[in-house]
């Protein structure tokens, strides 16, 4: 099994049933302190850390004195509004004990589905990680309705891991991995230590929902594994019902690893190269072509012409002076704004547009050279 210290960016999902004591309806502070100690060790080793944490509704319903059991939508949203404050404070205080700054990000399903909002969330997460902060992410239950919400943080965590380019996703769970059958119902069920590929047989092994406080279950974890592995992210399901759960994984404790044939960078480049329809194009000069081939971003100064009606986040073709496609990538600007800054210095973007956008027309992380990545279906 790979060492946790070998991963550069790790997303950890923590469910309500682990974070909140069912009887006391309060945070399991000793357990959380041990988990954050594990996170801090990885952080000190140079890893970027993201946390996807449930618990807002569970904490809020306790503060508001709401009864146990199912809540009406408006009561859940009210509980989330109160609980999000408590949840953010608890994470911030616990991380601060290790000299780590926490940042709160609330998202909905739409934030990971709609291209512009996806890019905004991705940029915020990236900047927090650049500053060595730990983003603490939760679904925005105060505004999400059943039509626009995930309903579980397993799939949300997988989308966040893919969005952030994490190379590892850890789902801390009520169980210590994937079994050949639900272990609560079958004493002969055996733990599967490694899943090389998610097959129909693997999917059939997933059971139903978990504990009362969690809205997930093994089925949603398999769905999360699909999202993660297709994005080049390895995934681990491990028990959270132990102190120092990440240390247990690192020491070879019981868990299930899901392999991936790719890595986040390659998976993203393949997606840009072959899975997106281009909405426009730019013609760049010879100097910009040479810069791209050296691994640089595309700056406005090197753009000679902008064609098409594209929006920020759309894929566009990048063509050299001869008109041949040299690359394609995701535009950081709408076409109208791209036209205005084409050929101009990045330092002039503010004065031209009236707002401070990205210094790059296409960032190198969102750009792939023609022919450098095989698209799906190629031999």
N, C-alpha and C positions, 0 to 999 in steps of 0.2 A: 504494500500500500504506500502511496506517496506520503511524504512528510508534510504536515500542515505548514511548516516554516518555508516550504518550497513555493507556496502560492503567494502571488503579489497583491491580489485584491480578493477579499473574502466577504461574502454576504452571509449573515447569520439570521435565521428566522426564529423568533421566540413567541410561543403561543400563550394565550391567556391562562390556560390550565397549568402552565409551568410558572408563569410570573406571579399569578394571583392565588393566594390561599383560598380554597373554596369555602371553608367555614368562616374564617375571619374576614373574608372579602377585603384583604389588604395584601400588599406586595410581600412576597417571600424574600425579605431583605438579605438574609444570610446567603441564600442561594444566588441571588442576583449579584451580590458582592463577589462570590466565588467565580461566577461566569465572567464578570467584568475584569477580574484579575487575569483570567485566561486571555480575554480579548486584549488587555493591555500588554501582555507578553508578546503576542503576535504583532501588535502595533509598534512596540519598541524594536522588534526585529525588522521593521521596515514595511510591513504589510499595510495596505489600505483596508479599513474595516467599515462595513455598513451593517446596520441593524434594522431588521424589519420586525417591529414589535406590536403584538396585540395587547389588549388589556385596558383600553380606554373606556369601553362600555362597562366592563366588569368593575372598574374602580369608580366610575361615575355613578353607577346604580347604587353602590354602597354609600357614597356621600349624600346622594339624594334620598336614600331610604326607600328605593323602589323594591318591590317584592321579587322573589326568585321566580324563575320560569320565563317564558317568552314575553317579550315586551312589544308594545305597539311601536310602529315606525317612529312616531314623533317622540315617544319616550326613549327609544334607543338613541335618537339623534341628540336629545337633551342630555342623556347620560354621557354620550361621547364628548359633547362640548365641555362638560365638567371634567370628565376623566382624562381628556387629552392634556389638560394643564397639569394634572397630577402625574401622568405618565411621563411627560417631557421633563418635569422637575426631577423625578426619581432617577431617570437615566442621566440627566445632566449632573446631578449631585454625585452619583456613583462613579461616573467617568472622571469627574473633576478630582476625585480622590487619587487618581493616577496621573493627574496633570493633562487630561485629555478634554478637549472642548467638544460638546455635543451640539448638533444642529437638528432641528425638527423639520421634516418634510411630510406634508399630508397630500396624498394623491387619491384619485379615483380611477376607475377603469378607463375612462376617457382620456386621462392624462398619459396613458401608455398606449392608446390606440390612435389618437389624433396626432398627426405628424408634428405640427407646430408646438403643441403642448408637450409632446414627448421630447422634443429638442430642448425646450426650456427647462424641463425637469432634469434632463441629462446634463445640461450645462451647469445647473446649480449643484448637482451632486458632484460633478467633476471638480468644480471650484472648491467646494468644501474639502474634498479629498486632497487637492493640491495644497491646501492650508493645514493638512494633517488633522482636520476635525473628523468626527464620526457622525455621519448622518443617521438619525433615528427616524425611520419611515413607517408610516401607518396609513391605512385606508382612511380617507376623509369621511367618516361615518356621519358627520354633522350635516352633510349636503347630499351624500350618495343615496339614491333610492335603489330598489331592487333591479331596475332596468339598467343602471349605470355602475353597479358595484360588482366586486369580485365575490364577496361572500365568504372568502377564506383568504388567509394570508400566505398559504403555500404557493398558489399561483402568482399572487402579487409579488412574493419574494423572488420567484423565478423571473418575472418580468423586470424587476428592479436589478437583479443580477445581470441579466442580458443588457439592459439599458446602460448599466455602469461599466460593462466589460469585465465583470468579475470572472476569475478563472475557477472559483470554488463557491458553491452554495451549500450551506449547512442548515438542514431542517432539524431543529431540536423537537423531539416528538414525545408522545406518551409511550411509544414503543421504541425498541432499540434497532429497528430496521425492518426490511421487507421479509416476510416469511412465506413459505410455500402455501400456507393457509392462515386465516386469522388465528393467532395463538390463543386467544381467549376461548375459542370454540373448539380447538383441535390441539390436543396435547402432543401429537406427533408432528406438528408443524416445525419446519426447520428454517433457521435463518439463512438468507442468501447473502453472502458477504460481498459479492461483486455482480453487478448487472452490466454486461458488456453492451447489450442492445435491448431496447424496450420492444418486446414482441407481444402478440396477443396473449400468449401464455403468461407473460409477466403481468399484463393488465388484469388478467382473470384472477390473479392472486390477491388483488387489492380487496380489502374489506369495506365496511361501511363507516359511518361517522365515529368520531372518537368520544372524548369525555363531554360532560355537560357544558363546560365553559368553552370548549373548542368547537369551531364550526367546520373543521376540516375532516380528516380521515385519510386512510391509506390511498383511497382512490384519487383524492386531490393531490396527494404527494406524487403519484405516478404521472398525473397531468403536469405537475410542476417539473418533474424530471424530463418530460418531453420538451418543454419550453427551454429548460436550461441546457440540455445536451445538444439540442439543435442550434443553440447559440454559442457552442464551444465551451460551455461551463460544466465542469464536473459537479456532481452533487452527492451529498452524504445525508442519509437519514440516521439519526442517533438518538438515544434516550436523553431526555433532559431531567429525568428523575434521579440524578446523581449530582453531587457537588463537583465543581470543576469539570463540566461535561466535555469541554474541548480538550482538556488534558487527557481525559479517558480515550477520546478518539486518537490523539497523538500517541498514546501508549499502546495502541493496537486493540482497544476495547471493542466490544460487539457493536457493529453498525453495518450499514449497507452502502457501498460506493456505487455510483452510476458513472460509467465511463462515457467519454465523448471522442469521436474520431477527429475532432478539430480543436481549435482554440478560439477565444473570443475575437482576436484581431482577424484571423483568417476567415472565421464565419461571417463577420461583419463585411469584410472585403468581398467575399463571395456573394453575399446578399446584394451589395451595391452593384457589383459587376454584372450579375445575371438575373436577379429577381425583380429589379425595378425598371419600369418604363421611364425613359428620359422625357422630360417635359420642355426641354430647351437646350441651348448650347452656348458656348462662348468660344471666341477665337482669341488665341493668345500669341504673344510674340516668341521669338526663338529663345530669348533669355529665360522666359517663364517655362518653356519646355525643358530646358536644361536644368532649371531649378527643381521641377517636378521629378525628373529622373534622379536627382540627388536626394530625394525623399523630403523635399520642402513642401510647404503649403502653397496654394495659389493666392497671390496677393492681387488686389485690384489694379496695381500699377502695371501688371503684365497683361491685362485684358484689353484687347483691341476692339472687340465687338460683342454685343449680347443679342441673342436671338431667342424668340419663344416667349410664352406667357407662363412662367413658372412662379411658384411660391417658395418661400423659405422652407428648406427641408426637402424639396423635390430633387430628384436626380437629374443632372444635366450632363451633356457630353462636353468634353474639353477638346478642342481641335487646334492643331498647330497652324502656322501661317499657310501651309499648303492645303488646309481643309481636312486633313486626315485626323481621325480621332486618336488622341494620345492618352486620354484618361477619361474617367467619369467620376462624379462625386455628388455629394449633397450640398446644394447651395446654401450659404449662410444668409442670403438676401433674396427678397422678392425681385422679380425681373425689373420692375420700374426703378427700384433703388440700385440694382446692379448696374443698370445703364448709366445712372448719375455718377457713380463712383469709378466706373471703368476708366483705366488709364491714370487714375489719381493715386496720390500717396495715401497710405492707411492713416497717416496723421491728419488728413483733411476730411475724414469721414464725418466727424462731428459737425464741422462747419457746413458740409454739403447737405447732409441729411437732417441735421437738427437733433440727432441722437447718437449716442456712442455704441455702434454695433461692433461686431467682431473685426479684428484687423485683417482677417483672411476672407477672401471670396469663398474659398473651399478649404477647410482645415485638412491637413494631411491625414488625420484619423478618419476622415469622411471621404477619402479619395483613393482610387485604385488605378494604377497605370494599365493601359490596354494590354491584354495578353499576360498580365502578371499573375492572375488568379483564374484557375479553371472554373467555369460555371458548371452547375449541376447538369448531368447528362453527358459531359465530355468524358472520353476515355483517357 
